[in-house]
Amino acid sequence: MFTPAGVVSRLSHVCALRYFCVAGLYMFCERVLFTLVLESDAVLQRLPPRSYMLKRMYERGFTRIMIFHLLSNTLNRGNSVVLEYLYSMACIATFAAFLSFHAVLLVDSGAHRRLGQHVGVELLPFTLGNLLVHGVPCVWTVVFPPQRLAWYHGVSTMLAQGLWGLLVTGGSYKLDDIYAPNAPNIWRTLWFVAQICNVVTPFAFNQMMIALG
């Protein structure tokens, strides 16, 4: 006999299974790429000397957290309140990351070139990697939109990103050790842009989805 409580319990088990299966697969693929492939002698001989910096940038960056939750919760949209909430936050973070990563070019046009040099990658492959890591997740959120995106999702994302910044920088909010050295005023500008994007994205995204029909 089906009861509301039984249905909810079954959905919870299914959502948890979907979450851990996708999350586990993501972590497995990441470990294979970073540990078995990028750290093998055959591959290391063909990579630039400072390419390990690129690996560290991804592993410690907020983008990794965003992509993890984006992929892990896609199948649970509309089935789990908690996981759906996390998915909505991840969708907001994708646009905040994309816009803040490119906002630096408005105050420092050579920032991406220097960052590429810092991690030992030429500008063209760096740009392609940037589009893959920051651009594709934005497209993903349009193809697989969240069931609901409201102002409180934006505030939650802003607080989560702020907490991440506090933990990884010790309170300075200067991400020199993760990305590349920048002047304090540039980091303040990027944090300001990212947090504004976190708050504004729910409204802009909903209007965009309405326009797309």
N, CA and C of each residue as an Amber inpcrd file, in Angstrom:
protein
   639
   0.8500000  -1.1980000   0.0000000   0.0000000   0.0000000   0.0000000
   0.8820000   1.2420000   0.0000000   0.5870000   2.1260000  -0.9220000
   1.3740000   3.3550000  -1.0230000   0.8060000   4.4080000  -0.0820000
   1.6550000   5.0170000   0.6840000   1.2730000   6.1170000   1.5620000
   2.1560000   7.3170000   1.2300000   1.6890000   8.5390000   1.5460000
   2.5350000   9.7160000   1.2770000   3.9130000   9.6110000   1.9080000
   3.9640000   9.0960000   3.1480000   5.2600000   8.9610000   3.8190000
   6.1450000   7.9610000   3.0950000   5.5140000   6.8510000   2.6200000
   6.2800000   5.8480000   1.8940000   6.8190000   6.3640000   0.5850000
   6.0120000   7.1610000  -0.1130000   6.4500000   7.7450000  -1.3830000
   7.6190000   8.6940000  -1.1560000   7.4960000   9.5380000  -0.1200000
   8.5720000  10.4820000   0.2010000   9.8490000   9.7250000   0.5530000
   9.7060000   8.6450000   1.3460000  10.8730000   7.8590000   1.7360000
  11.5320000   7.2270000   0.5160000  10.7180000   6.7060000  -0.4010000
  11.2660000   6.0850000  -1.5990000  11.9790000   7.1130000  -2.4740000
  11.3560000   8.2880000  -2.6250000  11.9890000   9.3470000  -3.4140000
  13.3120000   9.7720000  -2.7930000  13.3540000   9.8230000  -1.4600000
  14.5790000  10.2330000  -0.7730000  15.7000000   9.2390000  -1.0500000
  15.3630000   7.9370000  -1.0020000  16.3670000   6.9130000  -1.2760000
  16.8500000   6.9890000  -2.7250000  15.9350000   7.2050000  -3.6450000
  16.3040000   7.3080000  -5.0630000  17.1830000   8.5260000  -5.2930000
  16.8080000   9.6580000  -4.6850000  17.6010000  10.8880000  -4.8420000
  19.0030000  10.7060000  -4.2780000  19.0860000  10.0680000  -3.1080000
  20.3950000   9.8430000  -2.5000000  21.2470000   8.9380000  -3.3850000
  20.6110000   7.8940000  -3.9430000  21.3430000   6.9770000  -4.8200000
  21.8500000   7.7100000  -6.0570000  20.9740000   8.5230000  -6.6650000
  21.3900000   9.2910000  -7.8440000  22.5310000  10.2410000  -7.4990000
  22.3950000  10.9090000  -6.3550000  23.4040000  11.8910000  -5.9580000
  24.7660000  11.2180000  -5.7790000  24.8130000  10.1420000  -4.9950000
  26.0950000   9.5190000  -4.6790000  26.6820000   8.7880000  -5.8860000
  25.8240000   8.2790000  -6.7630000  26.3400000   7.6160000  -7.9740000
  27.0220000   8.6310000  -8.8870000  26.3490000   9.7500000  -9.1440000
  26.9150000  10.7760000 -10.0230000  28.1160000  11.4430000  -9.3590000
  27.9870000  11.7580000  -8.0680000  29.0970000  12.3870000  -7.3540000
  30.3140000  11.4650000  -7.3190000  30.0670000  10.1890000  -7.0740000
  31.1630000   9.2240000  -7.0480000  31.8240000   9.0790000  -8.4050000
  31.0140000   9.0560000  -9.4660000  31.5610000   8.9570000 -10.8130000
  32.3970000  10.1830000 -11.1520000  31.9120000  11.3500000 -10.7530000
  32.6610000  12.5880000 -11.0010000  34.0110000  12.5610000 -10.2890000
  34.0140000  12.1820000  -9.0120000  35.2550000  12.1450000  -8.2510000
  36.2120000  11.1020000  -8.8130000  35.6650000   9.9720000  -9.2680000
  36.5080000   8.9340000  -9.8550000  37.1860000   9.4420000 -11.1270000
  36.3980000  10.0720000 -12.0180000  36.9580000  10.6030000 -13.2710000
  37.9890000  11.6850000 -12.9930000  37.7240000  12.5170000 -11.9940000
  38.6640000  13.5760000 -11.6430000  39.9790000  12.9990000 -11.1510000
  39.8960000  11.9650000 -10.3090000  41.1130000  11.3410000  -9.7840000
  41.9020000  10.6480000 -10.8950000  41.1730000  10.0060000 -11.8050000
  41.8500000   9.3520000 -12.9250000  42.5980000  10.3810000 -13.7560000
  41.9320000  11.5100000 -14.0270000  42.5560000  12.5550000 -14.8400000
  43.7520000  13.1690000 -14.1390000  43.5910000  13.5460000 -12.8710000
  44.6290000  14.2770000 -12.1660000  45.7500000  13.3810000 -11.6410000
  45.4130000  12.1720000 -11.2080000  46.4120000  11.3100000 -10.5710000
  47.0680000  10.3460000 -11.5610000  46.2490000   9.6470000 -12.3330000
  46.7990000   8.6170000 -13.2170000  47.2910000   9.1780000 -14.5510000
  46.6000000  10.2140000 -15.0530000  46.9400000  10.7440000 -16.3720000
  47.9360000  11.8940000 -16.2620000  47.5370000  12.9820000 -15.5980000
  48.3690000  14.1860000 -15.5800000  49.6450000  14.0170000 -14.7660000
  49.7000000  13.0160000 -13.8690000  50.9000000  12.8240000 -13.0620000
  51.7530000  11.6510000 -13.5450000  51.3690000  11.0480000 -14.6520000
  52.1860000   9.9600000 -15.1930000  53.4180000  10.5470000 -15.8890000
  54.5040000   9.8180000 -15.8760000  55.7600000  10.3070000 -16.4480000
  55.6250000  10.6280000 -17.9360000  54.8790000   9.8000000 -18.6610000
  54.7310000  10.0070000 -20.1050000  54.0340000  11.3210000 -20.4050000
  53.0490000  11.6720000 -19.5810000  52.3010000  12.9160000 -19.7980000
  53.0910000  14.1090000 -19.2800000  53.7210000  13.9580000 -18.1190000
  54.4740000  15.0660000 -17.5240000  55.5880000  15.5540000 -18.4420000
  56.1860000  14.6580000 -19.1990000  57.2590000  15.0490000 -20.1130000
  56.7700000  15.9530000 -21.2310000  55.4780000  15.8990000 -21.5300000
  54.9160000  16.6930000 -22.6190000  54.2240000  17.9650000 -22.1300000
  54.0710000  18.1170000 -20.8170000  53.3860000  19.2730000 -20.2600000
  54.3860000  20.3720000 -19.9170000  53.9410000  21.6420000 -19.9390000
  54.8120000  22.7430000 -19.5210000  55.2380000  22.5600000 -18.0630000
  56.3940000  23.0930000 -17.6800000  56.9330000  22.8670000 -16.3270000
  55.9990000  23.3070000 -15.2040000  55.2110000  24.3640000 -15.4370000
  54.3770000  24.8960000 -14.3730000  52.9110000  24.4470000 -14.4820000
  52.6390000  23.4130000 -15.2480000  51.2590000  22.9800000 -15.4500000
  50.6160000  22.4640000 -14.1670000  51.4550000  22.0550000 -13.1820000
  50.8990000  21.6200000 -11.8990000  50.1140000  22.7500000 -11.2310000
  50.4630000  24.0100000 -11.5740000  49.7420000  25.1520000 -11.0160000
  48.2940000  25.1720000 -11.4950000  48.0780000  24.7400000 -12.7330000
  46.7240000  24.6900000 -13.2880000  45.8860000  23.6790000 -12.5130000
  46.4890000  22.5380000 -12.2000000  45.8100000  21.5110000 -11.4130000
  45.4510000  22.0520000 -10.0350000  46.3730000  22.7440000  -9.3970000
  46.1170000  23.2910000  -8.0730000  45.0350000  24.3640000  -8.1170000
  45.0390000  25.1700000  -9.1860000  44.0320000  26.2200000  -9.3260000
  42.6330000  25.6220000  -9.3900000  42.4990000  24.5120000 -10.1400000
  41.1840000  23.8880000 -10.2610000  40.7860000  23.1940000  -8.9570000
  41.7190000  22.4930000  -8.3320000  41.3940000  21.7220000  -7.1340000
  41.0070000  22.6120000  -5.9610000  41.5800000  23.8040000  -5.8660000
  41.3030000  24.6830000  -4.7280000  40.2910000  25.7680000  -5.0620000
  39.8930000  25.8820000  -6.3200000  38.9970000  26.9530000  -6.7260000
  37.5380000  26.6640000  -6.4040000  36.7450000  27.7150000  -6.3490000
  35.3080000  27.5850000  -6.0820000  34.5900000  26.9430000  -7.2630000
  35.1700000  27.0680000  -8.4570000  34.5570000  26.4880000  -9.6560000
  34.4200000  24.9800000  -9.5200000  35.3780000  24.3420000  -8.8830000
  35.3050000  22.8850000  -8.6990000  34.0910000  22.5060000  -7.8550000
  33.8530000  23.2450000  -6.7810000  32.6940000  22.9870000  -5.9190000
  31.4050000  23.1830000  -6.7060000  31.3750000  24.2430000  -7.5140000
  30.1980000  24.5580000  -8.3210000  29.8960000  23.4330000  -9.3170000
  30.9140000  22.9740000 -10.0370000  30.7150000  21.9230000 -11.0400000
  30.2960000  20.6170000 -10.3640000  30.8750000  20.3240000  -9.2070000
  30.5230000  19.0970000  -8.4820000  29.0320000  19.0660000  -8.1650000
  28.5120000  20.1370000  -7.6020000  27.0900000  20.1690000  -7.2310000
  26.1920000  20.2920000  -8.4570000  26.6810000  20.9460000  -9.4820000
  25.8880000  21.0720000 -10.7040000  25.6470000  19.6970000 -11.3290000
  26.6860000  18.9050000 -11.4440000  26.5640000  17.5770000 -12.0410000
  25.8550000  16.5980000 -11.1090000  26.1860000  16.6510000  -9.8280000
  25.6530000  15.6710000  -8.8780000  24.1520000  15.8060000  -8.6680000
  23.6100000  17.0020000  -8.8510000  22.2010000  17.2440000  -8.5230000
  21.3050000  17.4230000  -9.7340000  21.8530000  17.3210000 -10.9390000
  21.0350000  17.5280000 -12.1340000  19.8610000  16.5490000 -12.1920000
  20.0950000  15.2870000 -11.8580000  19.0480000  14.2640000 -11.9420000
  18.0210000  14.3760000 -10.8290000  18.2870000  15.2190000  -9.8400000
  17.3740000  15.3310000  -8.7000000  16.5430000  16.6070000  -8.7300000
  16.5420000  17.2920000  -9.8430000  15.7480000  18.5150000  -9.9340000
  14.2630000  18.1860000  -9.7320000  13.6490000  18.8390000  -8.7400000
  12.2390000  18.6450000  -8.4830000  11.9100000  17.4470000  -7.6230000
  12.9230000  16.6450000  -7.2300000  12.6640000  15.4360000  -6.4480000
  13.1160000  15.5460000  -4.9970000  14.0300000  16.4340000  -4.7190000
  14.5560000  16.5880000  -3.3650000  14.7040000  18.0790000  -3.0660000
  14.1050000  18.5160000  -1.9660000  14.1480000  19.9400000  -1.6200000
  15.5740000  20.4030000  -1.3810000  16.3310000  19.6010000  -0.6200000
  17.6970000  19.9900000  -0.2720000  18.6070000  19.9870000  -1.4960000
  18.5600000  18.8960000  -2.2690000  19.4300000  18.7840000  -3.4360000
  19.0330000  19.7640000  -4.5280000  17.7390000  20.0440000  -4.6440000
  17.2810000  21.0460000  -5.6020000  17.7920000  22.4260000  -5.2050000
  17.8110000  22.6900000  -3.9060000  18.3300000  23.9670000  -3.4160000
  19.8140000  24.1030000  -3.7660000  20.5720000  23.0350000  -3.5450000
  21.9980000  23.0520000  -3.8890000  22.2040000  23.2360000  -5.3870000
  21.3310000  22.6320000  -6.1820000  21.4430000  22.7720000  -7.6320000
  21.1750000  24.2210000  -8.0450000  20.1770000  24.8400000  -7.4280000
  19.8790000  26.2430000  -7.7350000  21.0660000  27.1310000  -7.3850000
  21.7010000  26.8620000  -6.2510000  22.8850000  27.6290000  -5.8620000
  24.0210000  27.4190000  -6.8530000  24.2030000  26.1860000  -7.3090000
  25.2660000  25.9020000  -8.2760000  25.0210000  26.6240000  -9.5870000
  23.7480000  26.6990000 -10.0040000  23.4120000  27.4090000 -11.2450000
  23.7580000  28.8890000 -11.1430000  23.4710000  29.4670000  -9.9850000
  23.8040000  30.8790000  -9.7800000  25.3170000  31.0710000  -9.7950000
  26.0230000  30.1680000  -9.1350000  27.4830000  30.2890000  -9.0470000
  28.1480000  30.1920000 -10.4120000  27.5290000  29.4460000 -11.3570000
  28.1300000  29.3330000 -12.6860000  28.2310000  30.6980000 -13.3610000
  27.1500000  31.4650000 -13.2900000  27.1530000  32.7800000 -13.9370000
  28.0330000  33.7650000 -13.1760000  28.0280000  33.6810000 -11.8440000
  28.8830000  34.5620000 -11.0490000  30.3490000  34.3050000 -11.3500000
  30.7130000  33.0230000 -11.4800000  32.1040000  32.6650000 -11.7760000
  32.4950000  33.1450000 -13.1700000  31.6020000  32.9320000 -14.1340000
  31.8920000  33.3310000 -15.5100000  32.0900000  34.8470000 -15.6130000
  31.1750000  35.5960000 -15.0160000  31.2350000  37.0560000 -15.1390000
  32.3970000  37.6450000 -14.3450000  32.6360000  37.1520000 -13.1440000
  33.7280000  37.7060000 -12.3440000  35.0840000  37.3500000 -12.9430000
  35.1960000  36.1530000 -13.5400000  36.4600000  35.7440000 -14.1550000
  36.8080000  36.6280000 -15.3440000  35.7850000  37.1380000 -16.0140000
  36.0260000  37.9980000 -17.1710000  35.9680000  39.4870000 -16.8220000
  35.4070000  39.8100000 -15.6570000  35.3410000  41.2160000 -15.2460000
  36.7290000  41.7880000 -15.0090000  37.6950000  40.9050000 -14.6670000
  39.0600000  41.3840000 -14.4270000  39.6380000  42.0450000 -15.6810000
  39.1710000  41.6290000 -16.8600000  39.6840000  42.2040000 -18.1100000
  39.2980000  43.6700000 -18.2540000  38.2620000  44.0990000 -17.5450000
  37.8400000  45.5030000 -17.6150000  38.8100000  46.4090000 -16.8620000
  39.4570000  45.8560000 -15.8440000  40.4050000  46.6660000 -15.0630000
  41.8570000  46.2880000 -15.3510000  42.0530000  45.1320000 -15.9890000
  43.4080000  44.6810000 -16.3160000  43.3190000  43.7860000 -17.5490000
  43.5210000  44.3700000 -18.7300000  43.3170000  43.6400000 -19.9850000
  44.3010000  42.4860000 -20.1740000  45.4230000  42.5110000 -19.4770000
  46.4110000  41.4470000 -19.6320000  46.3400000  40.3790000 -18.5560000
  45.2730000  40.3790000 -17.7640000  45.1860000  39.4760000 -16.6190000
  45.1610000  38.0090000 -17.0500000  44.3900000  37.6850000 -18.0700000
  44.2920000  36.2840000 -18.5000000  45.6190000  35.7950000 -19.0880000
  46.2960000  36.6700000 -19.8080000  47.5900000  36.2750000 -20.3700000
  48.5860000  35.9870000 -19.2450000  48.5930000  36.8420000 -18.2180000
  49.5110000  36.6340000 -17.0930000  49.1480000  35.3810000 -16.3110000
  47.8410000  35.1370000 -16.1600000  47.4150000  33.9430000 -15.4450000
  47.8260000  32.6920000 -16.2150000  47.6990000  32.7390000 -17.5470000
  48.1440000  31.6190000 -18.3700000  49.6360000  31.3860000 -18.2310000
  50.4160000  32.4540000 -18.2270000  51.8580000  32.3280000 -18.0470000
  52.1900000  31.8020000 -16.6560000  51.3880000  32.2080000 -15.6740000
  51.6180000  31.7930000 -14.2930000  51.4670000  30.2800000 -14.1370000
  50.5190000  29.6960000 -14.8800000  50.2940000  28.2440000 -14.7980000
  50.9770000  27.5020000 -15.9400000  51.7410000  28.2200000 -16.7590000
  52.5160000  27.5790000 -17.8120000  51.7270000  27.1730000 -19.0290000
  50.6670000  27.9360000 -19.3700000  49.8160000  27.6090000 -20.5140000
  49.7310000  28.8250000 -21.4250000  49.8410000  28.6080000 -22.7320000
  49.7130000  29.6960000 -23.6920000  48.2790000  30.2410000 -23.6830000
  48.1090000  31.4370000 -24.2380000  46.8190000  32.1250000 -24.1420000
  45.6920000  31.3540000 -24.8370000  45.9610000  30.7810000 -26.0170000
  44.9050000  30.0890000 -26.7540000  44.3750000  28.8700000 -25.9970000
  45.2260000  27.9260000 -25.5860000  44.6980000  26.7940000 -24.8080000
  44.0990000  27.2290000 -23.4760000  44.6490000  28.3010000 -22.9000000
  44.0860000  28.8190000 -21.6490000  42.6690000  29.3170000 -21.8910000
  42.4500000  30.0270000 -22.9950000  41.1130000  30.5430000 -23.3260000
  40.1320000  29.4080000 -23.5890000  40.5910000  28.3760000 -24.3030000
  39.7280000  27.2220000 -24.5720000  39.3590000  26.5110000 -23.2730000
  40.3330000  26.3610000 -22.3850000  40.0560000  25.7510000 -21.0890000
  39.1110000  26.5900000 -20.2590000  39.2660000  27.9100000 -20.3460000
  38.3900000  28.8280000 -19.6380000  36.9400000  28.6710000 -20.1150000
  36.7510000  28.5840000 -21.4340000  35.4020000  28.4080000 -21.9800000
  34.8110000  27.0620000 -21.5540000  35.6580000  26.0480000 -21.4710000
  35.1820000  24.7300000 -21.0560000  34.7570000  24.7320000 -19.5890000
  35.5820000  25.3190000 -18.7340000  35.3240000  25.2640000 -17.2930000
  34.2640000  26.2700000 -16.8540000  34.2490000  27.4600000 -17.4750000
  33.3120000  28.5050000 -17.0530000  32.1250000  28.6880000 -17.9980000
  32.3260000  28.4150000 -19.2840000  31.2480000  28.6360000 -20.2450000
  30.2610000  27.4870000 -20.3380000  30.7780000  26.2590000 -20.4100000
  29.9030000  25.0830000 -20.5480000  28.9250000  24.9540000 -19.3830000
  29.3420000  25.1850000 -18.1320000  28.3590000  25.1150000 -17.0380000
  27.2040000  26.1060000 -17.1970000  27.4690000  27.2780000 -17.7590000
  26.3790000  28.2380000 -17.9930000  25.3810000  27.6850000 -19.0050000
  25.8930000  27.0610000 -20.0680000  25.0170000  26.4400000 -21.0600000
  24.2340000  25.2940000 -20.4160000  24.9060000  24.5520000 -19.5380000
  24.2710000  23.4160000 -18.8460000  23.0390000  23.8750000 -18.0640000
  23.1570000  25.0200000 -17.3750000  22.0410000  25.5030000 -16.5590000
  20.8530000  25.9280000 -17.4110000  21.1120000  26.3460000 -18.6530000
  20.0160000  26.7210000 -19.5530000  19.3340000  25.4660000 -20.0990000
  20.1350000  24.4480000 -20.4180000  19.5890000  23.1880000 -20.9250000
  18.8610000  22.4300000 -19.8130000  19.4210000  22.4720000 -18.5940000
  18.8160000  21.7980000 -17.4400000  18.5380000  22.8500000 -16.3570000
  17.5350000  23.6950000 -16.5580000  17.2830000  24.7850000 -15.6070000
  16.7560000  24.2570000 -14.2710000  17.0170000  24.9880000 -13.2060000
  16.4700000  24.5960000 -11.8930000  14.9580000  24.7770000 -11.8640000
  14.2960000  24.0420000 -10.9910000  12.8490000  24.1550000 -10.8630000
  12.4490000  25.5200000 -10.3300000  13.2970000  26.0800000  -9.5000000
  12.9980000  27.3780000  -8.9110000  14.2980000  28.1230000  -8.6490000
  14.2860000  29.4070000  -8.9400000  15.4510000  30.2560000  -8.6910000
  14.9330000  31.5710000  -8.1190000  15.2170000  31.8070000  -6.8450000
  14.6950000  32.9750000  -6.1510000  15.8270000  33.7430000  -5.4830000
  15.4640000  34.8960000  -4.9240000  16.4620000  35.7840000  -4.3300000
  17.2320000  35.0970000  -3.2050000  16.5480000  34.2280000  -2.4240000
  17.2260000  33.5930000  -1.2940000  18.2720000  32.5810000  -1.7560000
  18.1110000  32.0300000  -2.9640000  19.1660000  31.1890000  -3.5180000
  20.4220000  32.0280000  -3.7800000  20.2050000  33.2420000  -4.2730000
  21.3290000  34.1390000  -4.5400000  22.0590000  34.5370000  -3.2760000
  21.2890000  34.8420000  -2.2270000  21.9030000  35.2160000  -0.9500000
  22.6820000  34.0310000  -0.3670000  22.1170000  32.8270000  -0.4640000
  22.8020000  31.6300000   0.0340000  24.1100000  31.3860000  -0.7120000
  24.0850000  31.5820000  -2.0330000  25.3000000  31.4050000  -2.8370000
  26.3520000  32.4420000  -2.4700000  25.9130000  33.6680000  -2.2410000
  26.8220000  34.7310000  -1.8360000  27.4990000  34.3820000  -0.5100000
  26.7240000  33.8820000   0.4480000  27.2850000  33.5110000   1.7460000
  28.2300000  32.3150000   1.6190000  27.8540000  31.3320000   0.7770000
  28.6970000  30.1430000   0.5930000  30.0250000  30.5180000  -0.0420000
  29.9790000  31.3710000  -1.0480000  31.2150000  31.7850000  -1.7120000
  32.0670000  32.6320000  -0.7750000  31.4100000  33.4610000   0.0140000
  32.1390000  34.2650000   0.9880000  32.8080000  33.4060000   2.0420000
  32.1240000  32.3360000   2.4850000  32.7140000  31.4190000   3.4660000
  33.8960000  30.6700000   2.8630000  33.7580000  30.2480000   1.6050000
  34.8790000  29.5950000   0.9200000  36.0800000  30.5290000   0.8650000
  35.8480000  31.7840000   0.4850000  36.9400000  32.7520000   0.4140000
  37.6020000  32.9700000   1.7640000  36.7990000  32.9960000   2.8190000
  37.3350000  33.1650000   4.1710000  38.2410000  32.0110000   4.5480000
  37.8080000  30.7930000   4.2140000  38.5580000  29.5960000   4.6120000
  39.8630000  29.4410000   3.8280000  39.8260000  29.7130000   2.5230000
  41.0190000  29.4650000   1.7040000  42.0360000  30.6030000   1.7780000
  41.6140000  31.7890000   2.2220000  42.5440000  32.9210000   2.2870000
  42.8670000  33.3500000   3.7140000  42.2040000  32.7430000   4.6790000
  42.4490000  33.1440000   6.0640000  41.8820000  34.4980000   6.4050000
  40.9530000  34.9770000   5.5800000  40.2980000  36.2460000   5.8530000
  40.7790000  37.4170000   5.0080000  41.8410000  37.2110000   4.2280000
  42.3580000  38.3180000   3.4010000  41.5640000  38.4870000   2.1130000
  40.9480000  37.4110000   1.6520000  40.1780000  37.3810000   0.4030000
  41.0370000  37.7150000  -0.8160000  42.3340000  37.5440000  -0.6740000
  43.2420000  37.6770000  -1.8150000  43.6030000  36.2690000  -2.2880000
  43.2480000  35.9480000  -3.5170000  43.4050000  34.5950000  -4.0350000
  44.6910000  34.4190000  -4.8340000  45.7450000  35.0940000  -4.4010000
  47.0290000  35.0240000  -5.1060000  47.5700000  33.5980000  -5.1620000
  47.3860000  32.8320000  -4.0910000  47.9600000  31.4890000  -4.0250000
  47.2020000  30.4960000  -4.9060000  45.9510000  30.8000000  -5.2320000
  45.1500000  29.8900000  -6.0480000  45.2300000  30.2620000  -7.5200000
  45.1410000  31.5240000  -7.8160000  45.1660000  31.9840000  -9.2100000
  46.5220000  32.6170000  -9.5250000  46.5670000  33.9190000  -9.5600000
  47.8290000  34.6110000  -9.8200000  47.8310000  35.8980000  -9.0080000
  49.0140000  36.3910000  -8.6440000  49.0700000  37.6120000  -7.8350000
  48.3780000  38.7910000  -8.5150000  47.5490000  39.4900000  -7.7480000
  46.8800000  40.6980000  -8.2140000  46.9100000  41.7350000  -7.1090000
  46.7430000  42.9820000  -7.4930000  46.6760000  44.0550000  -6.5060000
  45.4040000  43.8890000  -5.6600000  45.4580000  44.2840000  -4.3900000
  44.2880000  44.1380000  -3.5120000  43.0190000  44.7840000  -4.0770000
  43.1680000  45.9380000  -4.7650000  41.9780000  46.6020000  -5.3040000
  41.3260000  45.7850000  -6.4170000  42.1320000  45.0160000  -7.1640000
  41.5680000  44.1510000  -8.2080000  40.7880000  43.0130000  -7.5740000
  41.3350000  42.4150000  -6.5060000  40.6000000  41.3490000  -5.8210000
  39.3070000  41.8790000  -5.2310000  39.3260000  43.0740000  -4.6930000
  38.0890000  43.6610000  -4.1500000  37.0560000  43.8510000  -5.2480000
  37.5160000  44.2980000  -6.4170000  36.5980000  44.4900000  -7.5400000
  35.9850000  43.1610000  -7.9810000  36.8060000  42.1150000  -8.0770000
  36.3110000  40.8110000  -8.5120000  35.3440000  40.2170000  -7.5070000
  35.6310000  40.3540000  -6.2260000  34.7040000  39.8660000  -5.2060000
  33.3840000  40.6330000  -5.2620000  33.4750000  41.9370000  -5.4750000
  32.2630000  42.7610000  -5.5770000  31.4140000  42.3060000  -6.7580000
  32.0500000  42.0920000  -7.9140000  31.3160000  41.6510000  -9.1050000
  30.6780000  40.2800000  -8.8670000  31.4400000  39.3610000  -8.2760000
  30.9210000  38.0130000  -8.0330000  29.7120000  38.0420000  -7.1020000
  29.7800000  38.8320000  -6.0470000  28.6730000  38.8580000  -5.0880000
  27.4480000  39.5680000  -5.6550000  27.6680000  40.5930000  -6.4500000
  26.5340000  41.2470000  -7.1190000  25.8780000  40.2640000  -8.0830000
  26.6890000  39.5030000  -8.8090000  26.1510000  38.5020000  -9.7410000
  25.3460000  37.4380000  -9.0080000  25.8300000  37.0270000  -7.8360000
  25.1010000  36.0370000  -7.0520000  23.7020000  36.5140000  -6.7020000
  23.5710000  37.7880000  -6.4000000  22.2720000  38.3310000  -5.9910000
  21.3790000  38.6120000  -7.1940000  21.9730000  39.0900000  -8.2870000
  21.1890000  39.5080000  -9.4520000  20.8120000  38.3390000 -10.3560000
  21.6320000  37.2990000 -10.3990000  21.4140000  36.1900000 -11.3350000
  20.0250000  35.5710000 -11.2720000  19.4250000  35.3300000 -10.0830000
  18.0770000  34.7340000 -10.0840000  17.0630000  35.5330000 -10.8880000
  17.0950000  36.8420000 -10.7660000  16.1430000  37.6780000 -11.5000000
  16.4650000  37.6780000 -12.9950000  17.7590000  37.8210000 -13.3330000
  18.1580000  37.8580000 -14.7420000  17.9080000  36.5090000 -15.4060000
  18.1960000  35.4210000 -14.6970000  18.0190000  34.0840000 -15.2660000
  16.5450000  33.8010000 -15.5460000  15.6810000  34.1650000 -14.6030000
  14.2490000  33.9340000 -14.8070000  13.7280000  34.7260000 -15.9980000
  14.1850000  35.9450000 -16.1590000  13.7600000  36.7460000 -17.3110000
  14.2880000  36.1500000 -18.6120000  15.5100000  35.6260000 -18.5820000
  16.0790000  35.0080000 -19.7730000  15.2830000  33.7670000 -20.1730000
  14.9140000  32.9380000 -19.1990000  14.1510000  31.7210000 -19.4940000
  12.7670000  32.0580000 -20.0250000  12.1780000  33.1470000 -19.5300000
  10.8800000  33.5820000 -20.0530000  11.0220000  34.0260000 -21.5020000
  12.1130000  34.7550000 -21.7880000  12.3420000  35.2330000 -23.1550000
  12.6050000  34.0720000 -24.1180000  13.2770000  33.0240000 -23.6070000
  13.5690000  31.8630000 -24.4440000  12.3330000  30.9920000 -24.6750000
  11.3000000  31.2820000 -23.8970000  10.0320000  30.5590000 -24.1010000
   9.9360000  29.2640000 -23.3900000
